[in-house]
Amino acid sequence: MSHDPTRRDILAAGGALLALGPGLVSAQPTPALEPGTRPWFERYLAAFNGKDYAGFSAYYAPDVRFFGQAATLEGPRAIVDFYRGVHARLDERVDLVTFVSGGPTRIMAEIRTTLVAREDWPDFPTGPFTRGDRRQSLNFALYEIADGRFQRIRSARFARL
């Protein structure tokens, strides 16, 4: 004979599930990958670090404008072409240090950038590189979001590490 579960039944079932292992039941909900959220932004950074050009450029609005230390660029293609050129000569990794969401329209991030030269690059826009050189910097970046994509990105170096 079945009956409606009591509070005790529900607690007992939850305890049994937890006893099966920590991977089966998550204590925290899976965050939504909504624009402007940390998980959404971390997915963008993972695509960038993985040199997934199609993946990270999907975050760019058709009229995106990028203002960085090494270049000022307009449009997803210009940004991807720039980074393809950089990545052909340097290994680059960006790591998120601090994330501040302004809701679905704005992100402020503190990012540590690590560059390692695979070859000499005497005319690199932010200063010459010699093969094997390693450079780290701490940067602040402001990402403005419209319709779920970056519309304007402004980056400034805070410190060389």
C-alpha positions as a Markdown table, in Angstrom:
| # | Residue | x | y | z |
|---|---|---|---|---|
| 1 | Met | 0.0 | 0.0 | 0.0 |
| 2 | Ser | 1.5 | 3.3 | -1.0 |
| 3 | His | 1.3 | 6.5 | 1.0 |
| 4 | Asp | 2.3 | 10.1 | 0.6 |
| 5 | Pro | 5.9 | 10.6 | 1.7 |
| 6 | Thr | 6.4 | 12.2 | 5.0 |
| 7 | Arg | 9.2 | 14.6 | 5.9 |
| 8 | Arg | 11.0 | 11.7 | 7.6 |
| 9 | Asp | 10.7 | 9.6 | 4.3 |
| 10 | Ile | 12.2 | 12.5 | 2.3 |
| 11 | Leu | 15.0 | 13.1 | 4.7 |
| 12 | Ala | 15.8 | 9.3 | 4.8 |
| 13 | Ala | 15.9 | 9.1 | 1.0 |
| 14 | Gly | 18.2 | 12.1 | 0.8 |
| 15 | Gly | 20.5 | 10.6 | 3.4 |
| 16 | Ala | 20.6 | 7.4 | 1.5 |
| 17 | Leu | 21.5 | 9.2 | -1.7 |
| 18 | Leu | 24.3 | 11.2 | 0.0 |
| 19 | Ala | 25.7 | 8.0 | 1.4 |
| 20 | Leu | 26.1 | 6.7 | -2.2 |
| 21 | Gly | 28.8 | 9.2 | -2.9 |
| 22 | Pro | 29.4 | 12.9 | -3.2 |
| 23 | Gly | 29.4 | 12.9 | -7.0 |
| 24 | Leu | 25.8 | 11.7 | -7.2 |
| 25 | Val | 24.1 | 14.6 | -5.5 |
| 26 | Ser | 25.4 | 18.2 | -5.8 |
| 27 | Ala | 24.9 | 20.5 | -2.9 |
| 28 | Gln | 24.9 | 23.5 | -5.2 |
| 29 | Pro | 22.8 | 24.1 | -8.3 |
| 30 | Thr | 24.5 | 24.2 | -11.6 |
| 31 | Pro | 24.9 | 27.9 | -12.6 |
| 32 | Ala | 23.2 | 29.1 | -15.7 |
| 33 | Leu | 25.5 | 30.1 | -18.5 |
| 34 | Glu | 23.7 | 33.4 | -18.9 |
| 35 | Pro | 25.7 | 36.3 | -20.4 |
| 36 | Gly | 27.5 | 38.3 | -17.7 |
| 37 | Thr | 27.8 | 35.4 | -15.3 |
| 38 | Arg | 31.2 | 34.0 | -14.2 |
| 39 | Pro | 30.6 | 30.5 | -15.7 |
| 40 | Trp | 29.7 | 32.1 | -19.0 |
| 41 | Phe | 32.9 | 34.2 | -18.9 |
| 42 | Glu | 35.0 | 31.3 | -17.8 |
| 43 | Arg | 33.8 | 29.3 | -20.8 |
| 44 | Tyr | 35.0 | 32.2 | -23.0 |
| 45 | Leu | 38.4 | 32.2 | -21.3 |
| 46 | Ala | 38.7 | 28.4 | -21.7 |
| 47 | Ala | 38.0 | 28.8 | -25.4 |
| 48 | Phe | 40.6 | 31.5 | -25.7 |
| 49 | Asn | 43.2 | 29.5 | -23.8 |
| 50 | Gly | 42.5 | 26.5 | -25.9 |
| 51 | Lys | 42.9 | 28.5 | -29.1 |
| 52 | Asp | 39.4 | 27.6 | -30.1 |
| 53 | Tyr | 39.0 | 30.6 | -32.4 |
| 54 | Ala | 35.4 | 29.7 | -33.4 |
| 55 | Gly | 34.5 | 29.2 | -29.8 |
| 56 | Phe | 35.8 | 32.4 | -28.4 |
| 57 | Ser | 34.8 | 34.6 | -31.4 |
| 58 | Ala | 31.2 | 33.4 | -30.9 |
| 59 | Tyr | 31.1 | 35.7 | -27.9 |
| 60 | Tyr | 31.7 | 38.7 | -30.2 |
| 61 | Ala | 29.0 | 40.9 | -31.6 |
| 62 | Pro | 29.4 | 41.6 | -35.4 |
| 63 | Asp | 30.4 | 45.1 | -34.6 |
| 64 | Val | 32.6 | 44.3 | -31.6 |
| 65 | Arg | 35.4 | 46.9 | -30.8 |
| 66 | Phe | 38.5 | 45.8 | -28.9 |
| 67 | Phe | 40.9 | 48.3 | -27.3 |
| 68 | Gly | 44.0 | 46.6 | -25.9 |
| 69 | Gln | 47.7 | 47.3 | -25.2 |
| 70 | Ala | 48.9 | 45.7 | -28.4 |
| 71 | Ala | 46.1 | 46.7 | -30.8 |
| 72 | Thr | 42.8 | 48.4 | -31.5 |
| 73 | Leu | 40.5 | 46.1 | -33.5 |
| 74 | Glu | 37.0 | 46.1 | -35.0 |
| 75 | Gly | 35.0 | 43.0 | -35.8 |
| 76 | Pro | 35.4 | 39.3 | -34.8 |
| 77 | Arg | 37.5 | 38.5 | -37.8 |
| 78 | Ala | 40.1 | 41.3 | -37.0 |
| 79 | Ile | 40.3 | 40.0 | -33.4 |
| 80 | Val | 40.7 | 36.4 | -34.4 |
| 81 | Asp | 43.3 | 37.3 | -37.1 |
| 82 | Phe | 45.3 | 39.3 | -34.6 |
| 83 | Tyr | 45.3 | 36.4 | -32.1 |
| 84 | Arg | 46.1 | 33.8 | -34.7 |
| 85 | Gly | 49.2 | 35.9 | -35.6 |
| 86 | Val | 50.2 | 36.3 | -31.9 |
| 87 | His | 49.7 | 32.6 | -31.2 |
| 88 | Ala | 51.8 | 31.6 | -34.2 |
| 89 | Arg | 54.8 | 33.2 | -32.4 |
| 90 | Leu | 53.9 | 33.2 | -28.7 |
| 91 | Asp | 52.2 | 30.9 | -26.2 |
| 92 | Glu | 49.6 | 32.9 | -24.3 |
| 93 | Arg | 47.5 | 32.1 | -21.3 |
| 94 | Val | 45.0 | 34.3 | -19.5 |
| 95 | Asp | 43.8 | 33.5 | -16.0 |
| 96 | Leu | 41.0 | 35.1 | -14.2 |
| 97 | Val | 42.0 | 36.7 | -10.9 |
| 98 | Thr | 38.9 | 38.7 | -10.0 |
| 99 | Phe | 35.5 | 38.8 | -11.6 |
| 100 | Val | 32.8 | 41.4 | -11.1 |
| 101 | Ser | 29.5 | 41.2 | -12.9 |
| 102 | Gly | 27.4 | 44.2 | -13.7 |
| 103 | Gly | 24.5 | 41.9 | -14.7 |
| 104 | Pro | 23.9 | 40.8 | -18.2 |
| 105 | Thr | 25.4 | 44.0 | -19.7 |
| 106 | Arg | 28.9 | 44.5 | -18.2 |
| 107 | Ile | 31.8 | 42.5 | -16.8 |
| 108 | Met | 34.9 | 43.8 | -15.1 |
| 109 | Ala | 37.8 | 41.4 | -14.8 |
| 110 | Glu | 41.3 | 41.3 | -13.4 |
| 111 | Ile | 43.3 | 39.0 | -15.6 |
| 112 | Arg | 46.8 | 37.6 | -15.4 |
| 113 | Thr | 48.3 | 37.2 | -18.8 |
| 114 | Thr | 51.3 | 35.0 | -19.4 |
| 115 | Leu | 53.3 | 35.2 | -22.7 |
| 116 | Val | 56.2 | 32.9 | -23.7 |
| 117 | Ala | 58.0 | 33.6 | -26.9 |
| 118 | Arg | 58.5 | 30.6 | -29.2 |
| 119 | Glu | 60.7 | 32.7 | -31.5 |
| 120 | Asp | 62.3 | 36.2 | -31.6 |
| 121 | Trp | 59.8 | 39.0 | -32.2 |
| 122 | Pro | 61.7 | 42.3 | -32.1 |
| 123 | Asp | 58.8 | 44.4 | -33.2 |
| 124 | Phe | 56.1 | 43.0 | -30.9 |
| 125 | Pro | 53.7 | 45.9 | -30.2 |
| 126 | Thr | 54.3 | 46.0 | -26.4 |
| 127 | Gly | 58.1 | 45.5 | -26.6 |
| 128 | Pro | 60.6 | 43.1 | -28.2 |
| 129 | Phe | 60.6 | 39.4 | -27.4 |
| 130 | Thr | 63.5 | 37.0 | -27.6 |
| 131 | Arg | 62.8 | 33.3 | -27.9 |
| 132 | Gly | 62.2 | 31.8 | -24.5 |
| 133 | Asp | 61.3 | 35.1 | -22.9 |
| 134 | Arg | 58.4 | 34.9 | -20.4 |
| 135 | Arg | 56.3 | 37.9 | -19.6 |
| 136 | Gln | 53.4 | 38.2 | -17.1 |
| 137 | Ser | 51.1 | 41.1 | -16.5 |
| 138 | Leu | 48.1 | 41.9 | -14.5 |
| 139 | Asn | 45.4 | 43.6 | -16.6 |
| 140 | Phe | 42.0 | 45.1 | -16.0 |
| 141 | Ala | 39.4 | 44.6 | -18.7 |
| 142 | Leu | 35.9 | 45.9 | -19.1 |
| 143 | Tyr | 33.5 | 43.9 | -21.3 |
| 144 | Glu | 30.3 | 45.6 | -22.4 |
| 145 | Ile | 27.6 | 43.1 | -23.5 |
| 146 | Ala | 24.7 | 43.6 | -25.8 |
| 147 | Asp | 22.3 | 40.8 | -26.9 |
| 148 | Gly | 24.5 | 38.2 | -25.2 |
| 149 | Arg | 27.8 | 39.1 | -26.9 |
| 150 | Phe | 30.7 | 41.4 | -26.3 |
| 151 | Gln | 30.2 | 44.7 | -28.0 |
| 152 | Arg | 33.2 | 46.5 | -26.6 |
| 153 | Ile | 36.3 | 45.3 | -24.8 |
| 154 | Arg | 38.7 | 47.7 | -23.2 |
| 155 | Ser | 41.9 | 46.4 | -21.5 |
| 156 | Ala | 44.6 | 48.2 | -19.6 |
| 157 | Arg | 47.8 | 46.8 | -18.0 |
| 158 | Phe | 47.9 | 47.4 | -14.3 |
| 159 | Ala | 51.3 | 45.9 | -13.5 |
| 160 | Arg | 54.1 | 43.7 | -15.0 |
| 161 | Leu | 54.8 | 40.8 | -12.8 |
